[in-house]
Amino acid sequence: MQQPLASMEKKKLWLDVDIGVDDAQALMLALAAPNVEVLGITCCHGNTPLDNVLKNALRVLKVSDRMDIPVYRGCKDPLMAHKRHAGDYHGKDGLGDVPDPDAPGLELLQKKKGVMAMIKTVNQNKGEVILVAVAPLTNLAVAVQLDPNFPKKLKALYIMGGNTESRGNTTVCGEFNFVADPEAAYIVLDRYTCPTYIATWEFSCRNSLPWSFCEEWLSQDTEKARFMKKIACLSMEKAQSADYQKEITTGKGFNSCDSYAMAAAIDDSFITEKDEVAVTVELEGSNTRGMMVLDYMELLKKKHKAFIMKKVDLEKLKQMFMDSLK
C-alpha cells in the first residue's frame, strides 16, 4: 500500500556551519537521516579560518557520498569582534590535523555568495525550511540585515550556542559560538521570531556520550567510521585530559555540542524537556561579553521566547550516531 504523500515529505534543512569535529558529526547525522533533505550549506568563520571550513565541508560530503549538496562561502570575519578560532581542540585545520591528499578542492564550491543563496532558497520554500546554525551567527545576522523578513519565512531555527549558567568555555562567562561574534548573536536572538530552539554549552556537557559508546560507534567497519575515528582522535584526547575535565560540567563522556541542535531539528521528539524564555546576549561586560541572558523575570518585555533544551532522549542520539557511520 502506497504511503500518503504527507508522510513521505522530507524535512528541508539549511545548515550553517564552521566545520570542526562536532560540526562534521552533526552534518553526518543530517546526511544519514532518511527524513531529511539538506538544501544547502553555508560556511562561516569559527572553529578554523573560513577556507578550512569550506574544505572540511567538502571532505565530509565526499566521505558521505553526497557531493550533490551545494556548499557556499559565507562570512570570514565577525561583525565587530576580534576573530577567534578553536585550533587547540579541533586541530588547526578544524578536522584533527589529519589532511587528506585527495580532498575535494575549493573549485567545487558554488559561485553565489552564501548568505544570498540562503535567502533565495528560503524565499523559494517559504515556511518550509528549518535553519540549523552551529557556528558563530554572523551569516544569520547579515541575512536579516539584507532581508528583514527572512526570519518570518523560516519554519524554525535550531542553534548550538550560548549558555544558561554563566559558565564559559572560551571566556569566563561565554560559550565559543556566541563569544566569536556577540553582535551577531544579539541580532539573531532579537530579530529571529520564528520558533527558536537552543542547545547551550552546559546542557550539552550534561548530555555527553559515554566513552564506551564512542568506542562502539567508531569501531564500525565502514569508511565513514574510519574517517570519523581519524579526525576525532585529537579532540577526544583533549576531552579526556585533566585540564579539560575542569572546564566542563561533567566528565562522563564526549561532548559533540553541535549534534544536539542537529538531532533536535531531525527528530521533533528528541527534546523531552525544555524551558520557554526570552533571551538576549550581553555586549558590554568585561567578563560577560557574549554571555546569553535568560529573562525569567520578563523584564525585557520581549514577545518572542526561545525554547532552551534541558533534557533529551540520549538513546535516540546514540542510534543517530550509529546510523551516521554505516
N, C-alpha and C positions, 0 to 999 in steps of 0.2 A: 504494500500500500504506500502510495506516494505521500511524503510529509507535506503538511500545509506550507505555503510559501513563507509565512511569517516565521515559522520555526527554523527555516533554513537560512534566514538572513544572518549575515555576519556583522559583528560589531566593527565599526570603522574607526581605526585608531590612527592618530598622527603622533609621532614620537619626537620629543625634543631632548637631545642627549648631549653629554660631554664624555663620550665613551672612555670610561675606565673599566676596571674589572667588574664592579657591580652593575654598571650600565650594560656591559656585554651580557651578563647573566639575565638582566631584565629583558633585554632585546630578544634573547633566545627563548625566553618564556613566551613572548608575544608571537614570535615566528612559529613556534610549535603548537600554539593554541588553535584548535580546529574551528573555534567560533569567532576568530578574529581576522580581519583584513587590515594590514598595515598599509595605509595610503602613501606615506612618505616619512622621511626622517630629516629633521633639521639638526645641524650640529652647532655647538656653542663652545666658547672658551670654558675652561673649568678644570677638570682633573689634570689636563695636559693642554698645551697650546693647540689652537684650532686645527692646524694641518694634521697633527697627530690624531685628533678626534675624528677627522674625516677619513684618514687611512684606517683607523680602528673600526669604524662603522662598516667600511667595505670589507675588512677582514672577517668580521662576524657574519656578514651577509654571504660571503664566499663559503665559509665552512658550513653554513646552514643551507647552502644551495638556493639562495634567494636573492641573487643579483638583479632580479627584476624590480626590486623595490627602489624607488628613486631616493638618492641622498643629496642633500643641499648644504651649501656653505651658509652658515649663519654668522652671528656676531663674534668677532675675535677679541673684543675688549668689553669690559663692563661700562656702564653708562658714566659713572664718575669715580668709582673706587679704584684703588691700586690692584693691578692684576695679581691673582693668586693661582697656584697650581698645587697638586697633591702627589707629586712625584715620589715622595718618601713612602707612600702607601701603595700606590698603583704602579710605580715604576715611572721613570722619566718619560717613556713613550705612552704611558697610560695602560698598557697591557703587559705589565710584568717584565719589561725589557727582554723579551724573547722574540726578536724580529723574525719575520717570515720573508725569505728572499723572493718568494713567488707571490707576495701580497699584491692585490689589485692596486693599480696606480690611480692618481687623482684625476686623470683624464676621463675616468668613468663617472665623475660627478656630473650632476645636472648643471646646466649653464645658468638657469634662472636663480636669482637671489632667494635664499631660503625663506626669509620672512614673507616675501611676496608670494612665493609658492604656497606657503601655509595658508595665507589669507585667501588666495584663489581657490584652493582645494576646499576650504571650509565654505566659501561662498557657493561652490558648486554642489555642496552637500549640507545645506542649512539644516541645523537641528539634529544632525546625524553623527557628527564627528566627536569622538572623545579624545581630548588632548592630554597626553601623558608627559609631564615635564619633570625630568630627573636630572636637570643641570641648573646652573645659575639661570635666573629667569629673564635674562637680557632679551632674547628673541621675542618672548611674550610681551615684554614691556614695549618694545619697538612696534610690534604688531598692533597694539591697542592705540598707540600714538598715530600710526598710519591709517587705521580704520577703527574709530571709536566704537563702532557697533560690532566689532569682531567677537567679543566675548558672548554677546547675546545669540550668536549664531552657532555656538558650540552646544553639544549635548551635555558635556560635563568636562571638568578639569581635574586631573589627579596629579598631585605634586609630591615629590620627595624633597623635604627641606624644612628648615625651621626647628624650633624646639619648644617644649612646654614647661620646662623646669629650670630655665636659665643655665642649663649645663651644656657647655660648648664642646666642640671637637676641633675647633680652629682658633677661636679666641676664647676668653674667659666665659662668655655667655653666648657664643654664636656658633651655629652649625655651618658647614662649609658652603653649601649652595647659596644660602642667604647672605653670608658674610662676603662671598665673592662678588656679589652685586646687590647691596642692600637697597639701593634706589629702585632697581628693577623689581625686587621682591615687594617693596612697598606699593609700587604702582599696580602690580598684578593683584595683590590682596585687596587693594582698594577699588579697582575698576573691573575686575572679572566677577560678574554677578551670576554666572552660570553655577549650577551645582558644583561645589568645590570640595575635594577630599584631600587631606594632607597626612602623609606618613612622616612623622617627625623623628629626630635623632634618638631621643630617649626611648620612644616607642619601639623603634627598630632594634635597639640594643636588647630590650627585654624579650624580644621575639627572635633571638638569634637561632641559627640552625645548629643542632648538636654536631660535634666533631665526628661522632660515629656515623651519623647520616652523611656528612660530607664525604667521608671515605667511601661509603657505598655508592654515592652519587657519581663520584669521579672515577670509580672503578669499572664503569660500564665499558664494554668493548666496542666503542664507536669512535669515529674520527672526531665527532663533536666533544666527547668526553676527554679525549687525549688533548685536544686544543684547550679546553677549559682547565684541565689539570696543569697544563704548562703555563698559561697566563695567570692563573690564580695562585701559583706557588709563592710568589713574593708577598702578596697581601695576606695570605693565610699564615705565613711565618710571622709577619708583623702582628697579625691579630692574636697570635698565641704568645707574644712577648710580654714580659712582666710590665714594661712601661705602658704598653697599650692597654693592658687589663686595668690599669689605674684610671685610664681615660674614660672607659665605658661603664655603664651602669650594671652590667652583668658580664661575667666572663665564661658563660656556659657554651659558647659556640661561635660560629662565623656569622657576621652581620652583613648580609647583602642588602644594604639600605634601599637601593632603587627598586629592588624586586618587589617590595611590599606595595608600592604605588602601582606598579605594573600588574601585579596579581589582582589587586582590587579592581582595576579597570577591566581586566579579563573576566573576572567572576564576581558578580554582584553579591554573592553570598559569602565572600571571603571575609569581609568585615563583620565581626559578631558583636562588637560594642564600639560606640563612638559618641563623642560629645559634639553638640552643635553650638558654636560660639563665634562671635565676631572676633576677627584677628587683625593685627597690623604689625608693622616692623619698626623697631626703634632705629632712628637715623643719627642721633646726636651723641649718645653716651660714649665716653672714652672706653668703658668696659663693656657696654651693652649694644654698641652699634651692630646692626644685623640680627639682633635677637628678636624672635617672634613674641608678640604680646597677645595674651588671651584676655578678652574683655568680659569676664564673667559678671561683673557688676553693671555692664551695659552703659558705661559712662561715655563711650564713644558715639553712642546713638546711631550705630550703623545698622541699616536694614538687612544687609546681606551677611549671612553667617556661614562659616565653613564647617565641614564635618572633620573632626580630628580623630584619627584612628586610635582606639585604645586596646582592643583585643581582636585577634584574627584566628582563623582556622589554620593552624600550622600544618596539619595533616594534608590539607589541600595544597598548601605551598610546597610541601615535600613532593607531592605527586607531580605538580607542575615542573619542579626542578628535575625530577627523574625523566619525565617525558621530553623535556627540552634538549636532552643529550642523547636521545635514542636515534 
